[in-house]
């Protein structure tokens, strides 16, 4: 069973829980997810099945879109509603929509973002959330909990959907690796009110949206519906440029050999950093990337 199943994850289970549950439903051991959603978050969670697991890193690296509700007034140690309040609670007037819009300006475009302490990022080889939990068990410690190193992220758009008292609803289009929890925390700091993420729904992951998704409960209750919703390999990563291989080229790719212009029937070697490799029947053979030698294309992933 090869392809992609886009699940609409409910609040509660972890992304790994969803993978385990769909392994039982589909009877397929090779299943992975392509971008973690926190347990409280909902929405688009693409699952790769079978040979498609080899494409996971290309799917994980795609842009994401979210609807987020940020609650002003208090920060938490996890940057979301599950955490413990830290710092004083805000007891003044709530910022105006104009003030919130002005504060958000610094988070648009490309910038260095600190991931939350409660995240899977690593610090000196250990998961940050493990270190944060260990620090929380030692309240007498004065050292605090270190944040993971900042990473470069991009927010292509951050639009204010509504402002209702202490709740700010945003629509966000961002790069992979962007933490909406960090945005909530940092916005609260910028406004001087404190803030945390109250709700999060992923509406898009790469090429796939909620329209392409199947609710987890529906997938679990109807295996046939889940099977019918599987997107085949040939319809994955459609936004990548295509290089069509000759018959000889497809055989060369299957053996991991670098490809030259003589192996190509359509498309251009070197036109993009990543491309889909198709055979003469339009089937996805693999993923190509520029080889070390100029003018050659290397099949970095082979699916045949």
GUROFI-921925 format. One record per residue (C-alpha): residue in three letters; x, y, z; residue number from 1. Coordinates in nm, 3 decimals, m for minus. Example, Ala and Ser with C-alpha at 12.3 -4.5 7.8 and 13.67 -1.06 7.14 Angstrom:
<bati resn="ALA" u="1.230" v="m0.450" w="0.780" resi="1"/>
<bati resn="SER" u="1.367" v="m0.106" w="0.714" resi="2"/>
//
This chain:
<bati resn="UNK" u="0.000" v="0.000" w="0.000" resi="1"/>
<bati resn="UNK" u="0.177" v="0.312" w="m0.127" resi="2"/>
<bati resn="UNK" u="0.062" v="0.672" w="m0.113" resi="3"/>
<bati resn="UNK" u="m0.055" v="0.951" w="0.112" resi="4"/>
<bati resn="UNK" u="m0.353" v="0.968" w="0.347" resi="5"/>
<bati resn="UNK" u="m0.442" v="1.316" w="0.471" resi="6"/>
<bati resn="UNK" u="m0.604" v="1.285" w="0.813" resi="7"/>
<bati resn="UNK" u="m0.797" v="1.560" w="0.991" resi="8"/>
<bati resn="UNK" u="m0.654" v="1.508" w="1.339" resi="9"/>
<bati resn="UNK" u="m0.882" v="1.581" w="1.636" resi="10"/>
<bati resn="UNK" u="m0.763" v="1.733" w="1.962" resi="11"/>
<bati resn="UNK" u="m0.629" v="1.475" w="2.206" resi="12"/>
<bati resn="UNK" u="m0.410" v="1.217" w="2.035" resi="13"/>
<bati resn="UNK" u="m0.048" v="1.281" w="1.950" resi="14"/>
<bati resn="UNK" u="0.066" v="1.258" w="1.590" resi="15"/>
<bati resn="UNK" u="0.231" v="0.926" w="1.678" resi="16"/>
<bati resn="UNK" u="m0.100" v="0.802" w="1.822" resi="17"/>
<bati resn="UNK" u="m0.265" v="0.876" w="1.486" resi="18"/>
<bati resn="UNK" u="0.007" v="0.678" w="1.306" resi="19"/>
<bati resn="UNK" u="m0.038" v="0.380" w="1.541" resi="20"/>
<bati resn="UNK" u="m0.415" v="0.383" w="1.501" resi="21"/>
<bati resn="UNK" u="m0.399" v="0.395" w="1.122" resi="22"/>
<bati resn="UNK" u="m0.146" v="0.111" w="1.117" resi="23"/>
<bati resn="UNK" u="m0.410" v="m0.102" w="1.286" resi="24"/>
<bati resn="UNK" u="m0.687" v="0.012" w="1.052" resi="25"/>
<bati resn="UNK" u="m0.495" v="m0.032" w="0.728" resi="26"/>
<bati resn="UNK" u="m0.277" v="m0.327" w="0.825" resi="27"/>
<bati resn="UNK" u="0.026" v="m0.138" w="0.695" resi="28"/>
<bati resn="UNK" u="0.336" v="m0.126" w="0.913" resi="29"/>
<bati resn="UNK" u="0.517" v="0.139" w="0.708" resi="30"/>
<bati resn="UNK" u="0.329" v="0.455" w="0.802" resi="31"/>
<bati resn="UNK" u="0.474" v="0.784" w="0.915" resi="32"/>
<bati resn="UNK" u="0.355" v="1.142" w="0.957" resi="33"/>
<bati resn="UNK" u="0.503" v="1.445" w="0.785" resi="34"/>
<bati resn="UNK" u="0.493" v="1.721" w="1.042" resi="35"/>
<bati resn="UNK" u="0.403" v="1.691" w="1.410" resi="36"/>
<bati resn="UNK" u="0.086" v="1.845" w="1.547" resi="37"/>
<bati resn="UNK" u="0.069" v="1.898" w="1.924" resi="38"/>
<bati resn="UNK" u="m0.197" v="1.686" w="2.101" resi="39"/>
<bati resn="UNK" u="m0.427" v="1.987" w="2.149" resi="40"/>
<bati resn="UNK" u="m0.396" v="2.094" w="1.785" resi="41"/>
<bati resn="UNK" u="m0.628" v="1.977" w="1.509" resi="42"/>
<bati resn="UNK" u="m0.627" v="1.965" w="1.133" resi="43"/>
<bati resn="UNK" u="m0.423" v="1.847" w="0.838" resi="44"/>
<bati resn="UNK" u="m0.183" v="1.562" w="0.921" resi="45"/>
<bati resn="UNK" u="m0.047" v="1.392" w="0.607" resi="46"/>
<bati resn="UNK" u="0.047" v="1.026" w="0.658" resi="47"/>
<bati resn="UNK" u="0.285" v="0.853" w="0.418" resi="48"/>
<bati resn="UNK" u="0.222" v="0.485" w="0.348" resi="49"/>
<bati resn="UNK" u="0.452" v="0.214" w="0.216" resi="50"/>
<bati resn="UNK" u="0.708" v="0.338" w="m0.036" resi="51"/>
<bati resn="UNK" u="0.581" v="0.692" w="0.014" resi="52"/>
<bati resn="UNK" u="0.762" v="0.697" w="0.350" resi="53"/>
<bati resn="UNK" u="1.076" v="0.764" w="0.143" resi="54"/>
<bati resn="UNK" u="0.922" v="1.097" w="0.043" resi="55"/>
<bati resn="UNK" u="0.846" v="1.211" w="0.399" resi="56"/>
<bati resn="UNK" u="1.128" v="1.464" w="0.424" resi="57"/>
<bati resn="UNK" u="1.015" v="1.646" w="0.110" resi="58"/>
<bati resn="UNK" u="0.660" v="1.672" w="0.242" resi="59"/>
<bati resn="UNK" u="0.771" v="1.781" w="0.590" resi="60"/>
<bati resn="UNK" u="0.970" v="2.068" w="0.441" resi="61"/>
<bati resn="UNK" u="0.669" v="2.227" w="0.271" resi="62"/>
<bati resn="UNK" u="0.494" v="2.544" w="0.390" resi="63"/>
<bati resn="UNK" u="0.204" v="2.522" w="0.634" resi="64"/>
<bati resn="UNK" u="m0.110" v="2.727" w="0.705" resi="65"/>
<bati resn="UNK" u="m0.284" v="2.763" w="1.042" resi="66"/>
<bati resn="UNK" u="m0.580" v="2.922" w="1.214" resi="67"/>
<bati resn="UNK" u="m0.465" v="3.017" w="1.563" resi="68"/>
<bati resn="UNK" u="m0.638" v="3.160" w="1.868" resi="69"/>
<bati resn="UNK" u="m0.402" v="3.346" w="2.101" resi="70"/>
<bati resn="UNK" u="m0.519" v="3.436" w="2.451" resi="71"/>
<bati resn="UNK" u="m0.365" v="3.751" w="2.596" resi="72"/>
<bati resn="UNK" u="m0.318" v="3.808" w="2.967" resi="73"/>
<bati resn="UNK" u="m0.077" v="3.543" w="3.087" resi="74"/>
<bati resn="UNK" u="0.221" v="3.349" w="2.954" resi="75"/>
<bati resn="UNK" u="0.273" v="2.979" w="3.028" resi="76"/>
<bati resn="UNK" u="0.582" v="2.762" w="3.046" resi="77"/>
<bati resn="UNK" u="0.468" v="2.551" w="2.747" resi="78"/>
<bati resn="UNK" u="0.345" v="2.856" w="2.552" resi="79"/>
<bati resn="UNK" u="m0.002" v="2.700" w="2.529" resi="80"/>
<bati resn="UNK" u="m0.304" v="2.636" w="2.749" resi="81"/>
<bati resn="UNK" u="m0.170" v="2.311" w="2.890" resi="82"/>
<bati resn="UNK" u="0.114" v="2.483" w="3.073" resi="83"/>
<bati resn="UNK" u="0.163" v="2.651" w="3.406" resi="84"/>
<bati resn="UNK" u="0.121" v="3.027" w="3.422" resi="85"/>
<bati resn="UNK" u="0.446" v="3.219" w="3.449" resi="86"/>
<bati resn="UNK" u="0.486" v="3.586" w="3.535" resi="87"/>
<bati resn="UNK" u="0.215" v="3.827" w="3.647" resi="88"/>
<bati resn="UNK" u="m0.130" v="3.830" w="3.494" resi="89"/>
<bati resn="UNK" u="m0.222" v="4.136" w="3.292" resi="90"/>
<bati resn="UNK" u="m0.480" v="4.349" w="3.472" resi="91"/>
<bati resn="UNK" u="m0.508" v="4.649" w="3.241" resi="92"/>
<bati resn="UNK" u="m0.699" v="4.725" w="2.925" resi="93"/>
<bati resn="UNK" u="m0.658" v="4.493" w="2.629" resi="94"/>
<bati resn="UNK" u="m0.451" v="4.618" w="2.336" resi="95"/>
<bati resn="UNK" u="m0.637" v="4.759" w="2.038" resi="96"/>
<bati resn="UNK" u="m0.648" v="4.583" w="1.703" resi="97"/>
<bati resn="UNK" u="m0.411" v="4.852" w="1.571" resi="98"/>
<bati resn="UNK" u="m0.161" v="4.788" w="1.850" resi="99"/>
<bati resn="UNK" u="m0.174" v="4.413" w="1.786" resi="100"/>
<bati resn="UNK" u="m0.123" v="4.469" w="1.411" resi="101"/>
<bati resn="UNK" u="0.179" v="4.689" w="1.482" resi="102"/>
<bati resn="UNK" u="0.330" v="4.430" w="1.718" resi="103"/>
<bati resn="UNK" u="0.285" v="4.153" w="1.460" resi="104"/>
<bati resn="UNK" u="0.494" v="4.340" w="1.202" resi="105"/>
<bati resn="UNK" u="0.819" v="4.215" w="1.356" resi="106"/>
<bati resn="UNK" u="0.707" v="3.856" w="1.304" resi="107"/>
<bati resn="UNK" u="0.632" v="3.885" w="0.933" resi="108"/>
<bati resn="UNK" u="0.898" v="3.781" w="0.682" resi="109"/>
<bati resn="UNK" u="1.211" v="3.586" w="0.774" resi="110"/>
<bati resn="UNK" u="1.349" v="3.611" w="1.127" resi="111"/>
<bati resn="UNK" u="1.519" v="3.410" w="1.403" resi="112"/>
<bati resn="UNK" u="1.265" v="3.235" w="1.625" resi="113"/>
<bati resn="UNK" u="1.329" v="3.059" w="1.957" resi="114"/>
<bati resn="UNK" u="1.143" v="2.726" w="1.967" resi="115"/>
<bati resn="UNK" u="0.959" v="2.660" w="2.295" resi="116"/>
<bati resn="UNK" u="1.144" v="2.488" w="2.578" resi="117"/>
<bati resn="UNK" u="0.872" v="2.221" w="2.557" resi="118"/>
<bati resn="UNK" u="0.959" v="2.108" w="2.204" resi="119"/>
<bati resn="UNK" u="1.138" v="1.819" w="2.037" resi="120"/>
<bati resn="UNK" u="1.440" v="2.033" w="1.949" resi="121"/>
<bati resn="UNK" u="1.770" v="1.909" w="2.091" resi="122"/>
<bati resn="UNK" u="2.004" v="2.083" w="2.336" resi="123"/>
<bati resn="UNK" u="2.341" v="1.909" w="2.378" resi="124"/>
<bati resn="UNK" u="2.193" v="1.589" w="2.237" resi="125"/>
<bati resn="UNK" u="1.886" v="1.580" w="2.461" resi="126"/>
<bati resn="UNK" u="1.527" v="1.670" w="2.374" resi="127"/>
<bati resn="UNK" u="1.440" v="2.015" w="2.497" resi="128"/>
<bati resn="UNK" u="1.110" v="1.900" w="2.650" resi="129"/>
<bati resn="UNK" u="1.296" v="1.639" w="2.857" resi="130"/>
<bati resn="UNK" u="1.526" v="1.907" w="2.998" resi="131"/>
<bati resn="UNK" u="1.228" v="2.136" w="3.063" resi="132"/>
<bati resn="UNK" u="1.041" v="1.864" w="3.252" resi="133"/>
<bati resn="UNK" u="1.352" v="1.786" w="3.458" resi="134"/>
<bati resn="UNK" u="1.387" v="2.154" w="3.546" resi="135"/>
<bati resn="UNK" u="1.019" v="2.174" w="3.644" resi="136"/>
<bati resn="UNK" u="1.072" v="1.889" w="3.893" resi="137"/>
<bati resn="UNK" u="1.337" v="2.099" w="4.067" resi="138"/>
<bati resn="UNK" u="1.156" v="2.422" w="4.152" resi="139"/>
<bati resn="UNK" u="1.435" v="2.526" w="4.386" resi="140"/>
<bati resn="UNK" u="1.677" v="2.548" w="4.096" resi="141"/>
<bati resn="UNK" u="1.773" v="2.903" w="4.003" resi="142"/>
<bati resn="UNK" u="1.922" v="2.810" w="3.669" resi="143"/>
<bati resn="UNK" u="1.594" v="2.802" w="3.486" resi="144"/>
<bati resn="UNK" u="1.540" v="2.612" w="3.164" resi="145"/>
<bati resn="UNK" u="1.743" v="2.686" w="2.853" resi="146"/>
<bati resn="UNK" u="1.566" v="2.748" w="2.526" resi="147"/>
<bati resn="UNK" u="1.672" v="2.568" w="2.210" resi="148"/>
<bati resn="UNK" u="1.890" v="2.767" w="1.972" resi="149"/>
<bati resn="UNK" u="1.694" v="3.007" w="1.750" resi="150"/>
<bati resn="UNK" u="1.617" v="2.896" w="1.397" resi="151"/>
<bati resn="UNK" u="1.542" v="3.092" w="1.084" resi="152"/>
<bati resn="UNK" u="1.171" v="3.080" w="0.998" resi="153"/>
<bati resn="UNK" u="0.947" v="3.268" w="0.758" resi="154"/>
<bati resn="UNK" u="0.593" v="3.395" w="0.808" resi="155"/>
<bati resn="UNK" u="0.465" v="3.473" w="0.460" resi="156"/>
<bati resn="UNK" u="0.140" v="3.615" w="0.593" resi="157"/>
<bati resn="UNK" u="m0.006" v="3.677" w="0.939" resi="158"/>
<bati resn="UNK" u="m0.357" v="3.815" w="0.910" resi="159"/>
<bati resn="UNK" u="m0.575" v="3.922" w="1.200" resi="160"/>
<bati resn="UNK" u="m0.910" v="3.747" w="1.164" resi="161"/>
<bati resn="UNK" u="m1.067" v="3.890" w="1.478" resi="162"/>
<bati resn="UNK" u="m0.994" v="4.053" w="1.813" resi="163"/>
<bati resn="UNK" u="m1.242" v="3.977" w="2.090" resi="164"/>
<bati resn="UNK" u="m1.130" v="4.097" w="2.432" resi="165"/>
<bati resn="UNK" u="m0.834" v="3.882" w="2.534" resi="166"/>
<bati resn="UNK" u="m0.860" v="3.651" w="2.228" resi="167"/>
<bati resn="UNK" u="m0.681" v="3.723" w="1.901" resi="168"/>
<bati resn="UNK" u="m0.753" v="3.495" w="1.604" resi="169"/>
<bati resn="UNK" u="m0.488" v="3.482" w="1.332" resi="170"/>
<bati resn="UNK" u="m0.455" v="3.317" w="0.990" resi="171"/>
<bati resn="UNK" u="m0.090" v="3.223" w="0.934" resi="172"/>
<bati resn="UNK" u="0.098" v="3.103" w="0.625" resi="173"/>
<bati resn="UNK" u="0.451" v="3.002" w="0.723" resi="174"/>
<bati resn="UNK" u="0.755" v="2.791" w="0.655" resi="175"/>
<bati resn="UNK" u="0.816" v="2.447" w="0.799" resi="176"/>
<bati resn="UNK" u="0.968" v="2.470" w="1.144" resi="177"/>
<bati resn="UNK" u="0.764" v="2.775" w="1.245" resi="178"/>
<bati resn="UNK" u="0.625" v="2.743" w="1.600" resi="179"/>
<bati resn="UNK" u="0.289" v="2.913" w="1.639" resi="180"/>
<bati resn="UNK" u="0.327" v="2.862" w="2.015" resi="181"/>
<bati resn="UNK" u="0.641" v="3.076" w="2.003" resi="182"/>
<bati resn="UNK" u="0.457" v="3.340" w="1.802" resi="183"/>
<bati resn="UNK" u="0.186" v="3.353" w="2.071" resi="184"/>
<bati resn="UNK" u="0.440" v="3.384" w="2.351" resi="185"/>
<bati resn="UNK" u="0.649" v="3.645" w="2.170" resi="186"/>
<bati resn="UNK" u="0.342" v="3.849" w="2.074" resi="187"/>
<bati resn="UNK" u="0.240" v="3.862" w="2.441" resi="188"/>
<bati resn="UNK" u="0.588" v="3.980" w="2.533" resi="189"/>
<bati resn="UNK" u="0.580" v="4.248" w="2.262" resi="190"/>
<bati resn="UNK" u="0.241" v="4.373" w="2.382" resi="191"/>
<bati resn="UNK" u="0.341" v="4.360" w="2.748" resi="192"/>
<bati resn="UNK" u="0.038" v="4.147" w="2.836" resi="193"/>
<bati resn="UNK" u="0.175" v="3.796" w="2.824" resi="194"/>
<bati resn="UNK" u="0.000" v="3.544" w="2.598" resi="195"/>
<bati resn="UNK" u="m0.027" v="3.179" w="2.510" resi="196"/>
<bati resn="UNK" u="m0.171" v="2.969" w="2.230" resi="197"/>
<bati resn="UNK" u="m0.530" v="2.874" w="2.312" resi="198"/>
<bati resn="UNK" u="m0.624" v="2.679" w="1.998" resi="199"/>
<bati resn="UNK" u="m0.457" v="2.574" w="1.675" resi="200"/>
<bati resn="UNK" u="m0.592" v="2.421" w="1.355" resi="201"/>
<bati resn="UNK" u="m0.367" v="2.337" w="1.062" resi="202"/>
<bati resn="UNK" u="m0.555" v="2.412" w="0.741" resi="203"/>
<bati resn="UNK" u="m0.282" v="2.326" w="0.491" resi="204"/>
<bati resn="UNK" u="0.038" v="2.125" w="0.470" resi="205"/>
<bati resn="UNK" u="0.220" v="2.168" w="0.142" resi="206"/>
<bati resn="UNK" u="m0.021" v="2.094" w="m0.144" resi="207"/>
<bati resn="UNK" u="m0.290" v="1.943" w="0.079" resi="208"/>
<bati resn="UNK" u="m0.571" v="2.118" w="0.265" resi="209"/>
<bati resn="UNK" u="m0.865" v="2.024" w="0.485" resi="210"/>
<bati resn="UNK" u="m1.061" v="1.956" w="0.166" resi="211"/>
<bati resn="UNK" u="m0.826" v="1.665" w="0.096" resi="212"/>
<bati resn="UNK" u="m0.850" v="1.526" w="0.449" resi="213"/>
<bati resn="UNK" u="m1.053" v="1.250" w="0.610" resi="214"/>
<bati resn="UNK" u="m1.151" v="1.284" w="0.977" resi="215"/>
<bati resn="UNK" u="m0.966" v="1.035" w="1.194" resi="216"/>
<bati resn="UNK" u="m1.289" v="0.888" w="1.329" resi="217"/>
<bati resn="UNK" u="m1.420" v="0.830" w="0.976" resi="218"/>
<bati resn="UNK" u="m1.095" v="0.660" w="0.875" resi="219"/>
<bati resn="UNK" u="m1.108" v="0.433" w="1.179" resi="220"/>
<bati resn="UNK" u="m1.475" v="0.345" w="1.140" resi="221"/>
<bati resn="UNK" u="m1.464" v="0.275" w="0.766" resi="222"/>
<bati resn="UNK" u="m1.151" v="0.107" w="0.631" resi="223"/>
<bati resn="UNK" u="m1.284" v="0.119" w="0.275" resi="224"/>
<bati resn="UNK" u="m1.329" v="0.496" w="0.301" resi="225"/>
<bati resn="UNK" u="m0.973" v="0.527" w="0.429" resi="226"/>
<bati resn="UNK" u="m0.841" v="0.318" w="0.140" resi="227"/>
<bati resn="UNK" u="m1.041" v="0.521" w="m0.112" resi="228"/>
<bati resn="UNK" u="m0.890" v="0.843" w="0.030" resi="229"/>
<bati resn="UNK" u="m0.529" v="0.732" w="m0.023" resi="230"/>
<bati resn="UNK" u="m0.357" v="0.961" w="m0.273" resi="231"/>
<bati resn="UNK" u="m0.132" v="0.758" w="m0.507" resi="232"/>
<bati resn="UNK" u="0.239" v="0.826" w="m0.548" resi="233"/>
<bati resn="UNK" u="0.187" v="0.989" w="m0.888" resi="234"/>
<bati resn="UNK" u="m0.027" v="1.264" w="m0.731" resi="235"/>
<bati resn="UNK" u="0.220" v="1.353" w="m0.458" resi="236"/>
<bati resn="UNK" u="0.450" v="1.659" w="m0.469" resi="237"/>
<bati resn="UNK" u="0.272" v="1.791" w="m0.777" resi="238"/>
<bati resn="UNK" u="0.414" v="2.141" w="m0.727" resi="239"/>
<bati resn="UNK" u="0.767" v="2.013" w="m0.794" resi="240"/>
<bati resn="UNK" u="0.897" v="2.043" w="m1.152" resi="241"/>
<bati resn="UNK" u="0.897" v="1.726" w="m1.360" resi="242"/>
<bati resn="UNK" u="1.174" v="1.551" w="m1.550" resi="243"/>
<bati resn="UNK" u="1.051" v="1.270" w="m1.778" resi="244"/>
<bati resn="UNK" u="1.306" v="0.995" w="m1.830" resi="245"/>
<bati resn="UNK" u="1.370" v="0.777" w="m2.131" resi="246"/>
<bati resn="UNK" u="1.340" v="0.402" w="m2.082" resi="247"/>
<bati resn="UNK" u="1.716" v="0.381" w="m2.035" resi="248"/>
<bati resn="UNK" u="1.704" v="0.677" w="m1.798" resi="249"/>
<bati resn="UNK" u="1.437" v="0.512" w="m1.584" resi="250"/>
<bati resn="UNK" u="1.654" v="0.201" w="m1.556" resi="251"/>
<bati resn="UNK" u="1.955" v="0.412" w="m1.465" resi="252"/>
<bati resn="UNK" u="1.754" v="0.592" w="m1.197" resi="253"/>
<bati resn="UNK" u="1.629" v="0.260" w="m1.056" resi="254"/>
<bati resn="UNK" u="1.993" v="0.163" w="m1.000" resi="255"/>
<bati resn="UNK" u="2.082" v="0.497" w="m0.842" resi="256"/>
<bati resn="UNK" u="2.301" v="0.613" w="m1.131" resi="257"/>
<bati resn="UNK" u="2.345" v="0.981" w="m1.208" resi="258"/>
<bati resn="UNK" u="2.141" v="1.096" w="m1.507" resi="259"/>
<bati resn="UNK" u="2.263" v="1.294" w="m1.805" resi="260"/>
<bati resn="UNK" u="2.077" v="1.480" w="m2.077" resi="261"/>
<bati resn="UNK" u="2.070" v="1.156" w="m2.279" resi="262"/>
<bati resn="UNK" u="1.849" v="1.001" w="m2.008" resi="263"/>
<bati resn="UNK" u="1.591" v="1.279" w="m2.026" resi="264"/>
<bati resn="UNK" u="1.291" v="1.286" w="m2.261" resi="265"/>
<bati resn="UNK" u="1.126" v="1.595" w="m2.112" resi="266"/>
<bati resn="UNK" u="1.221" v="1.869" w="m1.869" resi="267"/>
<bati resn="UNK" u="1.560" v="2.019" w="m1.796" resi="268"/>
<bati resn="UNK" u="1.838" v="1.895" w="m1.572" resi="269"/>
<bati resn="UNK" u="1.943" v="2.163" w="m1.326" resi="270"/>
<bati resn="UNK" u="1.624" v="2.368" w="m1.362" resi="271"/>
<bati resn="UNK" u="1.539" v="2.314" w="m0.991" resi="272"/>
<bati resn="UNK" u="1.696" v="2.189" w="m0.669" resi="273"/>
<bati resn="UNK" u="1.437" v="1.912" w="m0.639" resi="274"/>
<bati resn="UNK" u="1.227" v="1.752" w="m0.913" resi="275"/>
<bati resn="UNK" u="0.998" v="1.457" w="m0.971" resi="276"/>
<bati resn="UNK" u="1.133" v="1.183" w="m1.196" resi="277"/>
<bati resn="UNK" u="0.869" v="1.019" w="m1.415" resi="278"/>
<bati resn="UNK" u="0.898" v="0.727" w="m1.655" resi="279"/>
<bati resn="UNK" u="0.740" v="0.712" w="m2.000" resi="280"/>
<bati resn="UNK" u="0.411" v="0.591" w="m1.848" resi="281"/>
<bati resn="UNK" u="0.389" v="0.894" w="m1.619" resi="282"/>
<bati resn="UNK" u="0.469" v="0.692" w="m1.307" resi="283"/>
<bati resn="UNK" u="0.677" v="0.843" w="m1.028" resi="284"/>
<bati resn="UNK" u="1.019" v="0.680" w="m1.038" resi="285"/>
<bati resn="UNK" u="1.180" v="0.892" w="m0.769" resi="286"/>
<bati resn="UNK" u="1.306" v="1.233" w="m0.672" resi="287"/>
<bati resn="UNK" u="1.601" v="1.397" w="m0.846" resi="288"/>
<bati resn="UNK" u="1.848" v="1.655" w="m0.720" resi="289"/>
<bati resn="UNK" u="2.157" v="1.809" w="m0.882" resi="290"/>
<bati resn="UNK" u="2.451" v="1.571" w="m0.875" resi="291"/>
<bati resn="UNK" u="2.795" v="1.674" w="m0.754" resi="292"/>
<bati resn="UNK" u="2.919" v="1.673" w="m1.112" resi="293"/>
<bati resn="UNK" u="2.782" v="1.969" w="m1.313" resi="294"/>
<bati resn="UNK" u="2.513" v="1.887" w="m1.570" resi="295"/>
<bati resn="UNK" u="2.406" v="1.562" w="m1.403" resi="296"/>
<bati resn="UNK" u="2.098" v="1.472" w="m1.199" resi="297"/>
<bati resn="UNK" u="2.115" v="1.236" w="m0.904" resi="298"/>
<bati resn="UNK" u="1.814" v="1.018" w="m0.808" resi="299"/>
<bati resn="UNK" u="1.826" v="1.093" w="m0.435" resi="300"/>
<bati resn="UNK" u="1.511" v="0.883" w="m0.375" resi="301"/>
<bati resn="UNK" u="1.423" v="0.578" w="m0.582" resi="302"/>
<bati resn="UNK" u="1.074" v="0.429" w="m0.559" resi="303"/>
<bati resn="UNK" u="1.103" v="0.135" w="m0.799" resi="304"/>
//
